[in-house]
Amino acid sequence: MNDGLNGSPILESQPNFRSFEGIRAINGRKFRANMVYRSGGLNKLSVTDISRLEEIGLAMVIDFRSDREVASSPNAIIPSIRKTLRIVIPDEARDRAMEFLDMNDAEGLEKVLITDYRRMIRNDTPRFAEFFRTLEQTNDLPLVFHCAAGKDRTGIASVLLLTSLGIDSDTVKQNYFLSNARLKAYADRLIRKVTEEGKNGEIIRPMMEVRPEYLQAALDEIDNSFGGMGNYLSQIIRVDAELLKAKYLE
C-alpha cells in the first residue's frame, strides 16, 4: 500500500491520507513500510476506508486539532486503534480568515497562513516536541498524525520529521507540496460553494493551499528565533535523530 511521494490515494474519502513509505534519506536508507502516515481529518471515513485502515493495522492516532474542531467533526471509529493522543495546536487562522472573507479582503487572506506558520513555530514548539517524544517512545504502530486538512499543522510536523531523518530538502518540500494535488478537488468544491453563497469564493484559495511563502515563514522563524533548523531539532525539540533513524528507516 505504498503511496510514498506521489502514488494513488489510499483512502477514497480522505485523499490527503498518505504514507511516508519508501522516502529515501541522503544516506540511501528508506522510510519503512506501514509505520507512519499523515492525513487530514478522519471524520468522514467510508466503510471501505475503515476496513482499509483495519487491514493495515492502524494502531494510533495523533490528533493536532483544537477542541472546537474535534467537537464539531469527531473522528470515525476505527476498531484497530489502540490509542488516540491529542496534541492540540490551535486553529487560530480560521477566525482571522472568516473576518477577512466577510470584508472581502483578498490581501489579508493571502497573509493569514504566513502569520500562522510563524506563530506555530513561536508558540507551539512544545507541542512539536511532544510529537517527537511520542514517535521516539511509542510501540503503537503503525500510526497516523493529522489535523483538519492535513496540510499546515501536519505539514510542518512532516517537514520536521523528514528533516530529522536526513531526508534532502527537495524531497521534504515535494512531500509538503503534494497536499495541493491531493486537496485540489476539495478546494475547488468549497470555493464554488462560497461563490454560490454570494461571496468572492476565489479569495479563499490561499487558505486551501500550501505555498512556498508559508513554509518559508516557518523556516525563517526557526532561523531567527531558534538559531537554525539543526539547533531547533537537536537543542530545542531535543530530537533523538539516531533513535528515529533506527526505528523508522530500513
C-alpha positions in Angstrom: 0.0 0.0 0.0 2.9 2.3 -0.9 1.8 5.8 -1.9 5.1 7.3 -0.9 5.5 10.7 -2.5 3.1 10.6 -5.4 1.2 7.3 -5.6 -2.6 6.9 -5.7 -4.5 7.9 -2.6 -5.0 5.1 0.0 -8.5 6.3 1.1 -11.4 7.3 -1.0 -12.9 9.8 1.4 -9.6 11.4 2.7 -7.3 12.0 -0.2 -4.5 13.5 1.9 -4.1 10.3 4.0 -0.7 9.1 2.8 2.3 7.0 3.8 6.0 8.0 4.2 6.9 4.6 2.9 9.9 4.5 0.6 11.0 8.1 1.0 14.8 7.9 0.8 17.2 9.6 3.1 20.5 11.2 2.0 22.4 8.1 3.3 20.3 5.8 1.0 18.1 4.3 3.7 14.3 4.4 3.1 11.3 5.0 5.3 10.0 1.6 6.5 6.6 0.4 5.2 3.5 0.7 7.2 4.9 2.7 10.1 3.8 6.3 9.8 1.1 8.1 7.9 0.0 11.7 7.7 -3.6 12.8 7.0 -6.4 15.3 7.1 -9.4 14.8 9.4 -10.7 11.2 9.8 -14.2 12.3 10.5 -15.8 11.3 7.1 -14.3 7.9 6.5 -16.3 5.5 4.4 -16.9 1.9 5.5 -14.4 0.9 2.9 -11.8 3.3 4.3 -12.3 2.0 7.8 -11.8 -1.6 6.5 -8.6 -0.5 4.8 -7.2 1.1 7.9 -8.1 -2.1 9.9 -6.2 -4.1 7.2 -3.0 -2.1 7.7 -3.5 -2.5 11.5 -3.6 1.3 12.2 -2.9 1.4 16.0 -2.5 5.0 17.0 -3.9 8.4 16.0 -2.1 11.7 16.9 -4.7 14.5 16.5 -3.4 18.1 16.3 -6.9 19.6 16.1 -8.4 22.1 18.6 -11.2 21.2 21.0 -13.6 23.1 18.7 -12.6 21.1 15.7 -12.8 17.7 17.5 -16.2 18.6 18.9 -17.7 19.6 15.5 -16.0 16.8 13.5 -15.1 13.8 15.7 -13.0 11.1 14.1 -14.7 8.0 12.8 -14.3 4.9 15.0 -11.5 2.7 13.7 -11.6 -0.7 15.6 -7.9 -1.3 15.3 -6.9 1.9 17.1 -5.4 1.2 20.5 -4.6 4.8 21.4 -5.6 8.4 20.4 -3.3 11.2 21.6 -4.4 14.8 21.4 -1.5 17.3 20.9 -3.5 20.5 20.4 -2.2 23.1 18.0 -4.9 25.9 17.9 -6.6 26.7 14.6 -6.3 30.5 15.1 -6.1 31.1 11.3 -9.7 30.1 10.9 -11.2 33.0 12.8 -9.0 35.6 11.1 -9.8 34.0 7.7 -13.5 34.3 8.3 -13.1 38.0 9.2 -11.1 38.7 6.0 -13.7 36.8 3.9 -16.5 38.9 5.4 -14.6 42.0 4.5 -13.7 40.6 1.0 -10.1 41.3 1.9 -8.0 39.2 -0.5 -4.7 40.6 0.6 -5.5 39.8 4.2 -6.4 36.2 3.3 -3.1 35.8 1.4 -1.2 36.7 4.6 -3.2 34.7 7.2 -1.2 31.5 6.9 2.2 33.3 6.7 1.4 34.8 10.1 0.1 31.5 11.4 3.2 29.4 10.4 5.4 31.9 12.3 3.0 31.7 15.3 3.1 27.9 15.3 6.9 27.8 15.4 7.0 30.5 18.2 4.1 29.2 20.3 3.7 25.5 19.6 7.3 24.2 19.7 6.4 22.3 22.9 3.7 20.5 21.0 6.1 19.6 18.3 8.5 18.3 21.0 5.7 16.1 22.4 5.1 14.8 18.9 8.7 13.7 18.6 8.7 12.2 22.1 5.7 10.1 21.0 7.4 9.0 17.8 10.5 8.0 19.8 8.7 6.1 22.5 5.6 4.6 21.1 5.1 0.9 20.3 1.6 1.6 18.9 2.5 1.3 15.2 1.5 2.0 12.5 0.3 5.5 13.5 -1.1 8.5 11.7 -0.8 12.1 12.7 -3.3 14.6 11.3 -5.1 18.0 11.6 -8.2 19.2 9.7 -6.9 19.4 6.1 -3.6 17.7 6.7 -1.5 20.4 5.1 -0.4 23.1 7.6 0.0 21.8 11.2 0.5 18.3 9.8 2.7 19.8 7.0 5.1 21.5 9.5 5.3 18.3 11.6 6.1 16.3 8.4 8.8 18.8 7.4 10.4 18.5 10.9 10.2 14.7 10.9 11.6 14.1 7.4 14.4 16.7 8.0 15.3 15.0 11.3 15.7 11.7 9.4 18.1 13.1 7.0 15.8 13.5 4.0 17.0 16.1 1.5 15.2 19.4 1.3 13.9 18.9 -2.2 12.2 15.7 -1.1 10.9 17.3 2.1 9.3 20.1 0.0 7.9 17.6 -2.5 6.1 15.8 0.3 4.9 19.2 1.7 3.5 20.5 -1.6 1.8 17.2 -2.5 -1.1 18.4 -0.4 -2.0 20.8 -3.2 -2.7 18.0 -5.7 -4.4 15.8 -3.1 -6.8 18.6 -1.9 -7.5 20.4 -5.2 -10.9 18.9 -5.8 -12.0 19.6 -2.3 -10.7 23.2 -2.5 -12.5 23.8 -5.8 -15.8 22.5 -4.4 -15.5 24.7 -1.3 -14.7 27.8 -3.4 -17.7 27.1 -5.6 -19.9 26.8 -2.5 -18.7 30.1 -1.1 -19.3 31.8 -4.5 -22.8 30.3 -4.7 -23.4 32.0 -1.3 -22.8 35.3 -2.9 -19.2 35.9 -1.7 -16.0 36.0 -3.7 -15.0 32.4 -3.2 -11.8 32.6 -5.1 -10.1 34.8 -2.4 -10.1 31.9 0.0 -7.9 29.8 -2.3 -4.7 30.8 -0.4 -6.2 29.2 2.7 -6.9 26.0 0.8 -3.3 25.5 -0.4 0.2 25.2 0.7 2.6 27.8 -0.8 6.3 28.4 -0.7 5.9 31.5 1.3 4.1 29.7 4.1 6.8 27.1 4.6 9.5 29.8 4.2 7.8 31.8 7.0 8.2 28.8 9.3 11.8 28.2 8.3 12.7 31.9 8.7 11.1 31.8 12.2 13.2 28.8 13.1 16.4 30.6 11.9 15.6 33.9 13.6 14.2 32.6 16.9 16.0 29.3 17.4 19.3 29.5 15.6 18.5 27.4 12.6 17.0 24.0 11.9 19.9 22.0 13.2 19.8 23.7 16.6 16.0 23.7 16.6 15.8 20.0 16.2 18.7 19.0 18.4 18.6 21.6 21.2 15.1 23.0 21.3 12.9 20.0 20.5 15.7 17.6 21.5 15.1 15.1 18.8 16.9 11.8 19.2 17.7 11.5 15.5 19.7 8.3 15.7 16.8 6.6 17.6 14.3 7.8 14.9 16.5 6.6 12.1 17.0 3.2 13.6 13.2 2.9 14.3 11.8 4.3 11.0 14.4 3.8 8.3 15.3 0.4 6.8 
